[in-house]
Amino acid sequence: MRPGFAGISNMLLGMGGVKAVAPAATPAETVIDPVHSALAQLRLAETLAANLNRLQRALAAASASEFQLHQMARLQLRLDRRADALITYRRMLTLHPGHAEARHMVAVLAGEVPEKANEAYVAALFDAFADSFDEKLVDWLDYRAPQHVAAATRAALDKSPGVARGIDLGCGTGLLAPELRGLVKRLDGIDLSPKMVDKARARRLYDELTVGEIVSELQKRPHVYELVAAADVLSYFGDLRALFEAVRGSLPDGGLFVATVEKGSGARYQAGKTGRYQHGEAYLRKRAAEAGFVVLSFDEIELRKEENKPVLGYVFALRAQETPESQAAALSVMPLDDLLAGLDMPHAGVVVAAAQRMIGNGFAVGWAIDLGGCLARHAGDLRQLSQHLDMVAEDSARSRRAFETGLYDDCDSGAVIHFLEDRPDHYDLIMAADPAVTQADAAIFFSAVKIALAAAGVFVGVFNGDAGVLSETAKAEGLFVLAVEPLLDGSGFCLIAES
């Protein structure tokens, strides 16, 4: 009996060429022989290395074409030779400065981590992949994201018969449509790739299909859908803030958002060698709460295979519901100057100036945080130093005010020390302009700073008290004290240290 068909009648229909529109059954779990898997991985690496060597010899004998460089870069990535791939992609850009994939991969491999994948890159990638997409993804890579999304949707709907209208974000060739069709009366789809949309249209399972960018298209459709679904699409977005807000705007209160992501770590997102993004659970829950969602379910899953290895991810179901954070962001009409009042300290400028000296002109680190939320007036200068600027304060009202300014990427309230301890190796720059933030046990404070700082990360803070004692305490907790600078008004000092 063919997979997905139940009963003799469905089998006969399938033999006659009629495909049943029904959710695919979840296959039985496969037991993987670790020895066989290791040998297969070894053979694959040997084959890829041999192909790369042949290509490199060919390029040494003649000038390289864009096509050959593209082949070489992808082989280097599959072999995890990221530095070599970066050089090759840069060579591609000298031949074709507008090459979308090369521009995106140079940014990823150089550590810039763009907020999302280049739209032209994604469209070109999937246009080229359209004809073989279903075969390679389903038959070769055991792609299961549509089934996971459908299962999470059915669980979220509970005993409800379904919804009136839903949309499949990044619909591709339409693999999610058979899974959802029985749960929605009307199903729309949207994708950047025209060729993918043509394949989806051939399935005749969508009521409306659009070629376009997800966020901008959703913004045109306020409160239109009761279900927004996305299977293996969020991996082309790094920062999910705009996407989550657009999804929330397209849903009424009580609407559902169900999606998969590739598994990342912590309260941030990462870009892998594939050019796709991974998201940590803490990051996803934070973005969901900010946008006005409550989490109904959140589960770890296997999305597919890659290089004979499972690609782990999450599937989550969210319900649209207003939260204090989203209400404050939407309803606040207070002028910015009024919001900034109270988000400052006398020596905030000293901290920012020291950070600027340490980071240097023309260079930006990845992640910075303002302990206490005292640097909002200097957010523009700090944006020149870091790609992401967060804040945390024990005063929840202060965090709310900071959130409403829109100047920080993330605003948290809670104990600063516990916050830092929960984010090991997370921040490249930690700043504290309020001496009160550090009034707890100095050893515990500096220990938490050491935990949260990434390699070669910088800490700049203003302190009261004995400079010598605090400096020695910082050293004892593993920090390298670079400078202790007295404040001009004699009220304390600025300590600069490195992890």
Secondary structure, DSSP 4 states (H G I P E B T S, - for coil): --TT--SHHHHHHHHTTPPP--PPPPPPPPPP-HHHHHHHHHHHHHHHHHHHHHHHHHHHHSPPPHHHHHHHHHHHHHTT-HHHHHHHHHHHHHH-TT-HHHHHHHHHHTT---SB--HHHHHHHHHHHGGGHHIIIIIIT---HHHHHHHHHHHHHTT---EEEEEEET-TTTTTHHHHTTTEEEEEEEES-HHHHHHHHHHT--SEEEES-HHHHHHTSTT--SEEEESS-GGGBS--HHHHHHHHHHS-TT-EEEEEEEE--TTSEEE-TTS-EEE-HHHHHHHHHHHTEEEEEEEEEEEEEETTEEEEEEEEEEEE---HHHHHHHH----HHHHHTTSB-TTHHHHHHHHHHHH-TT--EEEEEEETS-BGGGHHHHHTTEEEEEEEES-HHHHHHHHHHT--SEEEES-HHHHHHTSTT-EEEEEE--GGGG-S-HHHHHHHHHHHEEEEEEEEEEE-S-HHHHHHHHHHTT-EEEEEEE-TTSS-EEEEEE-
